[in-house]
Amino acid sequence: MITDSHAHIYAADFDEDLAEVLASAKAQGVGDVYMPNIDSASIDRMHATEEKFPNCKSMMGLHPCYVKEDYKEELAIVKEHLAKRQYAAVGEIGVDLYWDKTFADFQIKAFEYQIELSKDHSLGFNIHSRDSLDLTIDIVKKMQNGNLKGIFHCFNGTVEQGKKIIDLGFYLGIGGVVTYKNAGVDTSVANLPLEWMVLETDAPYLSPGPKRTKRNDPSRLTLILDRMEALFSINRQEIIDLTTDNCKKVYNY
């Protein structure tokens, strides 16, 4: 089965048809779907999705785009939930310098704090690094104690940046952007080892290829697989097995 390492399927975008979406994904060969949290307001929706659909696994974290003046209170909620129950990972955490730099310093502090939480709970973490890839790489490098593990979600960097991530023992999250003709991500991905990659949709965002303007969902992993198969010229099942095994190395269940 194909594993979707990153999908926000608890989002309101799926309120009307989530059961049908997941049934369609299963029919396309998709198994586990890992759900990164956003902030305190998304936790109940995420948990409810996991309870109803056990193949959907929750992470716990504060997304950088939702780091505001109250970020310490939000982080306290993250800490509380991590102490209460099992999660697949800490996430989605990181730094976003694309939308708004107002709280950039707070984002960095929140990122570092949540990395420490991942250490405390022996969990991997899922990294958001939009317009901050070098910065987030440097932060992970600074904090890497030999036990940190995780995924740089939505990798869209250079070969050199990819190698730095791999040297840290982290994986590259490959999603719909690898299918975009003018993005250049496919060139970088083709020159990096598949052994350090996982597949993701980031649903409902970043729908691949011909579906680019449509709502994304886990079934679209097949379109990402099509592109990966062309880039690496190896058996499709080998890509599925390898990327799924990599998810198991990072995630707690």
PAZAPA-4460 file (N, C-alpha, C; in steps of 0.05 Angstrom, whole numbers, plus 32768, in hexadecimal, padded with zeros to 4 digits):
% residues 253
    n_x    n_y    n_z   ca_x   ca_y   ca_z    c_x    c_y    c_z   seq   type   mol
   8011   7FE8   8000   8000   8000   8000   8012   8019   8000     1      M     A
   8008   802E   7FF2   8016   8047   7FF2   8010   8056   800B     2      I     A
   8024   8064   8017   8020   8074   802F   8021   8091   8028     3      T     A
   800D   80A0   8031   800C   80BD   802F   8018   80C8   8049     4      D     A
   8030   80D3   8047   803E   80DC   805F   8035   80F7   806A     5      S     A
   8023   8105   805B   801B   8120   8064   8001   8128   8055     6      H     A
   7FEB   8129   8064   7FD2   8131   8058   7FBF   813C   806E     7      A     A
   7FB3   8153   8068   7FA1   8160   807B   7F84   8158   8074     8      H     A
   7F7F   813E   8075   7F64   8135   806D   7F4E   813A   8081     9      I     A
   7F56   8144   8098   7F41   814C   80AC   7F37   8168   80A6    10      Y     A
   7F42   8176   8092   7F3B   8191   808C   7F1E   8193   8083    11      A     A
   7F12   81AA   8085   7EF6   81AF   807E   7EF1   81A9   8061    12      A     A
   7F05   81AA   8050   7F03   81A3   8034   7EF7   8188   802F    13      D     A
   7EFA   8176   8043   7EF0   815A   803F   7ED7   8154   8050    14      F     A
   7ECA   8168   805B   7EB3   8164   806C   7E9D   8154   805E    15      D     A
   7E99   8158   8045   7E82   814C   8037   7E87   8130   802D    16      E     A
   7EA1   8128   8029   7EA6   810F   801B   7EBF   8100   8024    17      D     A
   7EC7   8103   803D   7EE0   80F7   8045   7EE0   80D9   8042    18      L     A
   7ECA   80CC   804A   7EC8   80AF   8047   7ECC   80A6   802B    19      A     A
   7EC0   80B4   8018   7EC3   80AD   7FFC   7EDF   80B2   7FF2    20      E     A
   7EEB   80C8   7FFB   7F07   80CE   7FF4   7F1A   80B8   7FFD    21      V     A
   7F17   80B0   8015   7F29   809B   8020   7F24   8080   8013    22      L     A
   7F0B   807A   800D   7F04   8061   7FFF   7F11   8061   7FE3    23      A     A
   7F10   8078   7FD5   7F1C   807A   7FBB   7F3A   8077   7FBD    24      S     A
   7F46   8083   7FD2   7F63   8080   7FD5   7F6B   8063   7FDA    25      A     A
   7F5B   8056   7FEB   7F61   8039   7FF0   7F5F   8029   7FD7    26      K     A
   7F4C   802F   7FC6   7F49   8021   7FAD   7F61   8025   7F9A    27      A     A
   7F6E   803C   7F9E   7F86   8043   7F8F   7FA0   8037   7F9C    28      Q     A
   7F9C   8029   7FB2   7FB3   801D   7FBF   7FC0   802C   7FD5    29      G     A
   7FB2   8041   7FDF   7FBC   8051   7FF5   7FB5   8045   8010    30      V     A
   7FC8   8043   8021   7FC3   8037   803C   7FC3   804D   8051    31      G     A
   7FD8   804F   8061   7FD9   8062   8077   7FDB   807F   806C    32      D     A
   7FCE   8091   807B   7FCF   80AE   8075   7FD6   80BC   808F    33      V     A
   7FEC   80CB   808E   7FF6   80D9   80A6   7FED   80F6   80A6    34      Y     A
   7FE1   80FE   80BC   7FD4   8119   80BE   7FE4   812C   80D0    35      M     A
   7FF0   8140   80C5   7FFD   8154   80D6   7FE9   8168   80E2    36      P     A
   7FED   816F   80FB   7FDB   8182   8107   7FE2   819F   80FF    37      N     A
   7FCF   81B1   8103   7FD2   81CD   80FD   7FD5   81DE   8116    38      I     A
   7FC1   81DE   8127   7FC1   81ED   8140   7FAC   81E1   8152    39      D     A
   7FA7   81EF   8169   7F94   81E4   817C   7F78   81E0   8170    40      S     A
   7F70   81F1   815D   7F55   81EF   8152   7F51   81D7   8140    41      A     A
   7F67   81CA   8137   7F64   81B4   8124   7F66   8199   8132    42      S     A
   7F6D   8198   814C   7F73   817F   815A   7F5A   816D   815B    43      I     A
   7F43   8177   8163   7F2C   8167   8166   7F23   815B   814B    44      D     A
   7F25   816A   8136   7F1D   8160   811B   7F30   814A   8113    45      R     A
   7F4A   814E   8118   7F5E   813A   8111   7F59   8120   8120    46      M     A
   7F55   8122   813A   7F50   810A   814B   7F37   80FC   8142    47      H     A
   7F22   810B   813B   7F09   80FE   8133   7F0D   80EF   8119    48      A     A
   7F1D   80FA   8107   7F23   80EC   80EE   7F32   80D2   80F3    49      T     A
   7F46   80D3   8105   7F55   80BB   810B   7F43   80A6   8118    50      E     A
   7F31   80AE   8129   7F1F   809B   8137   7F0D   808D   8122    51      E     A
   7F04   809C   810F   7EF1   8091   80FB   7F00   8081   80E6    52      K     A
   7F18   8089   80DF   7F28   807C   80CA   7F43   8075   80D5    53      F     A
   7F46   805D   80E0   7F5F   8056   80EF   7F79   8056   80DE    54      P     A
   7F76   8056   80C3   7F8E   8057   80B2   7F99   8074   80B1    55      N     A
   7F8A   8087   80BD   7F93   80A3   80BD   7FA0   80A8   80D9    56      C     A
   7FB9   80B0   80D8   7FC9   80B2   80F1   7FCF   80CF   80F7    57      K     A
   7FCB   80D6   8110   7FCF   80F2   8119   7FEB   80F8   8121    58      S     A
   7FF4   8111   811A   800C   811D   8126   8003   8133   8139    59      M     A
   8015   813E   8148   800E   8154   8159   8024   816A   8157    60      M     A
   801B   8183   8151   802D   8199   814F   801F   81B2   8148    61      G     A
   802F   81C8   8147   8024   81E3   8140   8031   81EB   8126    62      L     A
   8021   81EE   8111   802A   81F6   80F7   8035   8212   80F8    63      H     A
   804C   8217   80EA   8058   8232   80EC   8046   8249   80E3    64      P     A
   8035   8244   80CF   8023   825A   80C6   800F   8262   80DB    65      C     A
   800C   8252   80F0   7FF9   8258   8106   8007   8260   8120    66      Y     A
   8021   8266   811D   8030   8271   8134   802B   828F   8135    67      V     A
   801D   8297   814B   8016   82B4   814E   801F   82BD   816A    68      K     A
   8013   82D2   8174   801B   82DD   818E   8016   82C8   81A5    69      E     A
   8003   82B7   81A1   7FFB   82A3   81B5   800A   8288   81B2    70      D     A
   8020   8289   81A4   802D   826F   819D   8035   825F   81B6    71      Y     A
   803B   826C   81CC   8043   825C   81E4   802B   824D   81EF    72      K     A
   8014   8259   81EE   7FFC   824A   81F6   7FF6   8233   81E4    73      E     A
   7FF9   8238   81CA   7FF5   8222   81B6   8009   820B   81BB    74      E     A
   8022   8212   81C0   8036   81FD   81C5   8031   81EE   81DF    75      L     A
   8025   81FB   81F2   801D   81ED   820B   8008   81D8   8205    76      A     A
   7FF6   81DE   81F3   7FE2   81CB   81EB   7FEE   81B3   81DD    77      I     A
   8001   81B9   81CB   8010   81A4   81BD   801E   8191   81D1    78      V     A
   802B   819D   81E4   803A   818E   81F9   8026   817C   8209    79      K     A
   8010   8188   8210   7FFC   8179   8220   7FF1   8161   8210    80      E     A
   7FEC   8164   81F7   7FE1   814E   81E7   7FF6   8138   81E3    81      H     A
   800F   8140   81DF   8024   812C   81DB   8027   811B   81F4    82      L     A
   8021   8126   820B   8024   8117   8224   800C   8105   8229    83      A     A
   7FF6   810A   821B   7FDD   80FB   8220   7FDB   80E1   8211    84      K     A
   7FE5   80E0   81F8   7FE0   80C9   81E7   7FF6   80C5   81D2    85      R     A
   7FF4   80B0   81C3   8008   80AB   81AE   8002   80BA   8195    86      Q     A
   8017   80C4   8188   8015   80D1   816E   802A   80C6   815C    87      Y     A
   8025   80C9   8142   8038   80BE   812E   8052   80CE   812E    88      A     A
   804F   80E9   8133   8066   80FA   8131   805E   8116   813C    89      A     A
   8072   8127   813E   806D   8143   8144   806B   8152   8129    90      V     A
   8056   8161   8125   8053   816E   810B   8038   817A   8107    91      G     A
   8035   818C   80F7   8048   8197   80E4   8056   81AE   80F0    92      E     A
   8071   81AE   80F1   8080   81C3   80FE   8095   81CE   80EB    93      I     A
   809F   81E6   80F1   80B4   81F1   80E0   80B2   820F   80DF    94      G     A
   80BA   821A   80C7   80BB   8237   80C3   80B0   823D   80A7    95      V     A
   809E   8251   80A6   8093   8259   808C   8098   8277   8088    96      D     A
   80A9   827E   8075   80B0   8299   806F   80A4   82A3   8055    97      L     A
   8090   8294   804B   8083   829B   8032   806B   82AD   8037    98      Y     A
   8059   82A5   8049   8041   82B4   804D   8044   82CD   805D    99      W     A
   8052   82CA   8074   8054   82E1   8087   806C   82DD   8099   100      D     A
   807E   82F1   8099   8096   82F0   80A9   8092   82FD   80C4   101      K     A
   807A   8307   80CA   8075   8316   80E3   807F   8307   80FC   102      T     A
   8079   82ED   80FC   807F   82DD   8114   8096   82C9   810F   103      F     A
   80A8   82D1   80FE   80BE   82BF   80F6   80CE   82B6   810F   104      A     A
   80D4   82C8   8121   80E4   82C1   8139   80D4   82AE   814A   105      D     A
   80BA   82B2   814D   80AA   82A0   815C   80A8   8285   814F   106      F     A
   80A7   8284   8134   80A7   826B   8126   80C0   825B   812C   107      Q     A
   80D7   8268   812C   80F0   825A   8131   80F0   824E   814D   108      I     A
   80E7   825E   8161   80E5   8255   817C   80D2   823D   817F   109      K     A
   80BB   823F   8171   80A7   8229   8172   80B2   8210   8166   110      A     A
   80C1   8213   8150   80CD   81FD   8142   80E1   81EE   8154   111      F     A
   80F3   81FE   8160   8107   81F2   8172   80FA   81E5   818A   112      E     A
   80E6   81F1   8195   80D8   81E6   81AC   80CB   81CB   81A5   113      Y     A
   80BF   81CA   818E   80B1   81B1   8186   80C5   819B   817E   114      Q     A
   80DD   81A3   8175   80F2   818F   8171   80F9   8182   818C   115      I     A
   80FB   8193   81A0   8101   8189   81BB   80EB   8177   81C5   116      E     A
   80D2   817D   81BE   80BC   816B   81C6   80BF   8150   81B8   117      L     A
   80C8   8151   819F   80CC   8138   8190   80E1   8127   819E   118      S     A
   80F5   8134   81A8   810A   8125   81B7   80FE   8119   81D0   119      K     A
   80EE   8129   81DF   80E3   811F   81F8   80D1   8107   81F4   120      D     A
   80C4   8105   81DD   80B1   80EF   81D8   80BC   80DB   81C4   121      H     A
   80D5   80DD   81BC   80E2   80CB   81A9   80D1   80C8   8190   122      S     A
   80C9   80DF   8185   80B9   80DF   816D   80C8   80ED   8156   123      L     A
   80C2   80E6   813E   80CB   80F4   8127   80BB   810E   8124   124      G     A
   80C3   811F   8111   80B3   8137   810C   80B2   813E   80EE   125      F     A
   809C   814C   80E7   8096   8153   80CC   809A   8171   80C8   126      N     A
   80AB   8179   80B5   80B5   8194   80B3   80A9   81A3   809C   127      I     A
   809E   81BB   80A2   8095   81CE   808E   80AB   81E3   808A   128      H     A
   80B3   81E7   8071   80CB   81F8   806D   80C8   820A   8054   129      S     A
   80B0   8216   8051   80AB   8227   803A   80BB   8241   803C   130      R     A
   80CC   8245   8028   80DF   825C   8026   80F1   825D   803F   131      D     A
   80F6   8246   804B   8107   8245   8063   8118   822B   8064   132      S     A
   811D   8220   804C   8129   8205   804D   8145   8206   8059   133      L     A
   8156   8219   8051   8171   821B   805D   816F   821F   807B   134      D     A
   815D   8231   8083   815A   8237   80A0   8152   821E   80AF   135      L     A
   813E   8210   80A6   8134   81F8   80B5   8149   81E2   80B5   136      T     A
   8158   81DF   809F   816E   81CC   809E   8183   81D3   80B4   137      I     A
   818A   81ED   80B6   819E   81F5   80C9   8194   81F0   80E6   138      D     A
   817A   81F5   80EB   8170   81F1   8106   8170   81D3   810D   139      I     A
   8168   81C2   80FB   8169   81A5   8100   8186   819C   8104   140      V     A
   8198   81A6   80F4   81B4   819F   80F6   81BF   81A7   8112   141      K     A
   81B8   81BE   811B   81C0   81C8   8135   81B6   81B6   814C   142      K     A
   819E   81AC   8149   8191   819D   815E   8193   817F   815B   143      M     A
   819F   8176   8145   81A1   8159   8140   81B4   814D   8155   144      Q     A
   81AA   813B   8165   81BA   812D   8179   81C0   8110   8173   145      N     A
   81B9   8109   815A   81BD   80ED   8151   81A3   80DE   8153   146      G     A
   818E   80E9   8160   8175   80DB   8163   815E   80E8   8154   147      N     A
   8162   8100   814A   814C   810D   813C   8146   80FF   8121   148      L     A
   812C   80FE   811A   8124   80F2   8101   810B   8101   80F7   149      K     A
   8108   8101   80DD   80F0   810F   80D3   80F0   8112   80B5   150      G     A
   80DD   8123   80AC   80D8   8127   808F   80D7   8144   8089   151      I     A
   80E6   814D   8075   80E2   8168   806B   80CC   8167   8057   152      F     A
   80B4   816E   8060   809C   816E   8051   809E   8180   8038   153      H     A
   8092   8178   8022   8090   8187   800A   80AC   8191   8001   154      C     A
   80BF   817E   7FFE   80DA   8186   7FF6   80D9   8192   7FDA   155      F     A
   80E5   81AA   7FD8   80E6   81B8   7FBE   8101   81C6   7FBA   156      N     A
   8116   81BA   7FC7   8130   81C6   7FC7   8142   81BC   7FB1   157      G     A
   815B   81C4   7FB3   8170   81BC   7FA0   817B   81A1   7FA9   158      T     A
   818B   8196   7F97   8199   817D   7F9D   81AB   8180   7FB6   159      V     A
   81B9   8197   7FB7   81CA   819C   7FCE   81BA   819D   7FE8   160      E     A
   81A3   81AB   7FE8   8193   81AC   8000   8188   8190   8007   161      Q     A
   8181   8181   7FF3   8177   8166   7FF8   818C   8154   8005   162      G     A
   81A5   8157   7FFC   81BB   8148   8008   81C0   8150   8025   163      K     A
   81BD   816A   802B   81C0   8173   8046   81AB   8166   8058   164      K     A
   8193   8165   804F   817D   8158   805E   8183   813B   8063   165      I     A
   818B   812D   804E   8191   8111   8050   81A8   810C   8064   166      I     A
   81BD   811E   8063   81D4   811B   8075   81CB   811E   8092   167      D     A
   81B5   812B   8097   81AA   812E   80B2   819A   8115   80BA   168      L     A
   8196   8103   80A7   8186   80EB   80AD   8169   80F0   80AA   169      G     A
   8161   8104   809B   8145   810B   8096   813C   8104   807A   170      F     A
   8122   8101   8077   8116   80F9   805D   810A   8110   804E   171      Y     A
   8107   810D   8034   80FC   8121   8023   80DF   811A   801C   172      L     A
   80CC   812C   8022   80B0   8127   801C   80AB   8130   7FFF   173      G     A
   80A3   811D   7FEE   809F   8123   7FD2   8081   8122   7FCB   174      I     A
   8077   8139   7FC2   805B   813C   7FBC   8055   8146   7FA0   175      G     A
   803E   8153   7F9D   8034   815B   7F83   8047   816E   7F74   176      G     A
   8058   817D   7F82   8069   8190   7F74   807D   8182   7F62   177      V     A
   8083   8168   7F67   8095   815A   7F56   8089   8155   7F3A   178      V     A
   806F   8159   7F37   8062   8156   7F1D   805F   8170   7F0E   179      T     A
   8066   8187   7F1A   8062   81A1   7F0D   8079   81A6   7EF9   180      Y     A
   8071   81AC   7EE1   8085   81AE   7ECB   809B   81C2   7ECF   181      K     A
   8094   81D9   7EDA   80A8   81EF   7EDC   80B3   81F3   7EF8   182      N     A
   80AD   81E1   7F0B   80B6   81E4   7F26   80D4   81DD   7F2A   183      A     A
   80DD   81CA   7F19   80F9   81C1   7F1C   80FE   81AD   7F32   184      G     A
   80EA   81A7   7F41   80EE   8194   7F58   80F4   8178   7F4D   185      V     A
   80E8   8171   7F37   80ED   8156   7F2C   810B   8152   7F26   186      D     A
   8119   8166   7F1D   8135   8164   7F17   8145   815F   7F30   187      T     A
   813F   816D   7F45   814D   8169   7F5F   8147   814D   7F69   188      S     A
   812E   8145   7F69   8126   812B   7F74   8134   8114   7F65   189      V     A
   8136   8117   7F4A   8142   8102   7F3A   8160   80FE   7F40   190      A     A
   816C   8112   7F4C   8189   8111   7F52   818E   810D   7F70   191      N     A
   817A   8103   7F7E   817D   80FD   7F9A   8174   80E0   7F9E   192      L     A
   817D   80D2   7FB3   8177   80B6   7FB7   815A   80B1   7FC0   193      P     A
   814C   80A0   7FB1   8131   8099   7FB8   812F   808D   7FD4   194      L     A
   8145   8081   7FDD   8146   8075   7FF7   8140   8088   800E   195      E     A
   8140   80A2   8008   813B   80B7   801D   8122   80C7   8017   196      W     A
   810E   80BA   800A   80F6   80C9   8003   80DD   80BB   800E   197      M     A
   80C9   80CB   8013   80AE   80C2   8018   809B   80D1   8006   198      V     A
   8083   80C6   8003   806E   80D3   7FF2   8059   80E1   8003   199      L     A
   804E   80F6   7FF8   803A   8105   8007   8028   8113   7FF3   200      E     A
   8010   811B   7FFD   7FFE   812C   7FEC   7FFC   8148   7FF7   201      T     A
   7FFE   814C   8011   7FF7   8166   801E   7FDA   816D   8018   202      D     A
   7FC9   8159   8014   7FAD   815E   800F   7FA1   8170   8025   203      A     A
   7F90   8183   801D   7F84   8188   8003   7F93   819A   7FF0   204      P     A
   7FAD   819E   7FF6   7FBD   81B1   7FE7   7FD0   81A3   7FD3   205      Y     A
   7FDC   81B2   7FC1   7FF1   81A9   7FAF   7FEA   8190   7F9E   206      L     A
   7FD3   8190   7F93   7FCA   817A   7F82   7FDD   8177   7F6A   207      S     A
   7FE5   815F   7F63   7FF8   815B   7F4E   7FEE   815E   7F32   208      P     A
   8001   8163   7F20   7FFD   8162   7F03   7FE3   816E   7EF9   209      G     A
   7FD4   815E   7EE9   7FBC   8168   7EDC   7FA6   816F   7EF0   210      P     A
   7FA9   8167   7F09   7F94   816D   7F1D   7F9D   8185   7F2E   211      K     A
   7FB0   8195   7F25   7FBD   81A9   7F35   7FA9   81BE   7F41   212      R     A
   7F95   81C4   7F33   7F82   81D8   7F3C   7F6B   81CC   7F4D   213      T     A
   7F6C   81B2   7F50   7F56   81A4   7F5F   7F5E   819E   7F7C   214      K     A
   7F4B   8197   7F8C   7F51   818F   7FA7   7F62   8176   7FA7   215      R     A
   7F77   8175   7FB6   7F88   815E   7FB7   7F7D   814A   7FCC   216      N     A
   7F83   8130   7FC8   7F7B   811C   7FDB   7F8F   8104   7FD8   217      D     A
   7F8F   80F2   7FEC   7FA3   80DC   7FEC   7FA4   80CB   7FD3   218      P     A
   7F8D   80C9   7FC4   7F8D   80B8   7FAC   7FA0   80C3   7F97   219      S     A
   7FA7   80DD   7F99   7FB9   80E9   7F85   7FD6   80E1   7F88   220      R     A
   7FDB   80D1   7F9D   7FF6   80C6   7F9F   7FFE   80B6   7F86   221      L     A
   7FEA   80AB   7F79   7FF0   809B   7F61   7FFC   80AC   7F4B   222      T     A
   7FF4   80C6   7F49   8000   80D8   7F36   801C   80DF   7F3D   223      L     A
   8022   80E2   7F57   803D   80E7   7F60   804E   80CE   7F5A   224      I     A
   8043   80B7   7F5F   8051   809E   7F59   8058   809C   7F3B   225      L     A
   8046   80A4   7F2A   804B   80A4   7F0D   8065   80B4   7F07   226      D     A
   8067   80CB   7F13   807E   80DC   7F0D   8097   80D1   7F19   227      R     A
   8096   80C6   7F31   80AD   80B9   7F3E   80B7   80A1   7F2E   228      M     A
   80A4   8092   7F24   80AB   807A   7F14   80BA   8083   7EFB   229      E     A
   80B2   8099   7EEE   80BF   80A3   7ED7   80DB   80AE   7EDD   230      A     A
   80DD   80BB   7EF4   80F7   80C7   7EFC   810C   80B2   7F03   231      L     A
   8104   809D   7F10   8117   8089   7F1A   8119   8070   7F0A   232      F     A
   8106   806C   7EF8   8106   8055   7EE6   810A   803B   7EF5   233      S     A
   80FB   8038   7F0B   80FB   801F   7F1A   80DE   8016   7F1E   234      I     A
   80DC   7FFD   7F27   80C1   7FF1   7F2B   80B0   8002   7F3E   235      N     A
   8097   8006   7F36   8085   8016   7F46   8081   800B   7F62   236      R     A
   807F   7FF1   7F65   807C   7FE5   7F7F   8094   7FEA   7F91   237      Q     A
   80AB   7FEB   7F85   80C3   7FF1   7F94   80C2   800D   7FA0   238      E     A
   80B8   8020   7F92   80B5   803B   7F9C   80A1   803B   7FB3   239      I     A
   808B   802D   7FB0   8076   802C   7FC5   8082   801F   7FDE   240      I     A
   8090   8009   7FDB   809B   7FFB   7FF2   80AF   800C   8001   241      D     A
   80C1   8018   7FF1   80D6   8027   7FFD   80CC   8040   800C   242      L     A
   80BA   804F   7FFF   80B0   8067   800C   809E   8061   8024   243      T     A
   8090   804B   8023   807F   8043   803A   8091   803A   8051   244      T     A
   80A6   802B   804B   80B9   8023   8060   80C6   803B   806D   245      D     A
   80CC   804F   805D   80D8   8068   8068   80C5   8076   807C   246      N     A
   80AB   8076   8075   8098   8081   8088   8098   8073   80A3   247      C     A
   809A   8059   80A1   809B   8049   80BA   80B3   804F   80CB   248      K     A
   80C9   8057   80BE   80E2   805E   80CD   80DF   8078   80DB   249      K     A
   80CE   808A   80D1   80CA   80A4   80DD   80B3   80A5   80F1   250      V     A
   809D   8099   80E9   8084   809C   80F9   8082   8086   810E   251      Y     A
   8073   808C   8123   8072   807B   813A   805F   8063   8136   252      N     A
   804C   8065   8123   803A   804F   811E   802D   8053   8103   253      Y     A
***
